[in-house]
Amino acid sequence: MSDPEPPASTDSESRAAFNEDWAATVLGLLLLVLVLTGIIPTGLVP
């Protein structure tokens, strides 16, 4: 009889979701800055 394997950890999934959230936040702020500085014209923003 072999011992059952311990359940897989969800730490890597939590880190991936956390990193994706921060990446989306940074990207959104970057786009906001580009619009406010005039680099992206307001006609392109819905």
N, C-alpha and C positions, 0 to 999 in steps of 0.2 A: 504494500500500500504506500503510495506516495502522498506526501502532504499537498493539499490544494494550494495553488498560488495565491498570494495576497491580492486583494483588489487593486486595480490600477489607480494611481494617484491622479487627481484632477488638477493638481497644481499647474501643470503645463498648459492646460486648457484655460485656467483662470488668467495666467500670465499673458496668453495670446489674446484673450478678449480685452484685457486691460491695455495692452499695447495697441490694439486696433482702435480702441476708444480714444486713446491719447493721440494717435496718428490722425484720426478724423478731426479731433479738436484743433490740432495744430494746422491742419490743412484748411479748415474753415476760417481760422483766424488769419492765416496768410491770405486767403482770398478776400477777406474783409479789408485787410490793409491795402491790398492791390487796388480794390475798388475805391477806397477812400483817398488814396494818393493819386488816382486818376490814370493809373497804368492800364487798368481794365475799364473801358468806357461804360457808363451806366446804361447805355442802350443794350449791352450784352447781358445785363443782369435782369432776370425775370421779375 
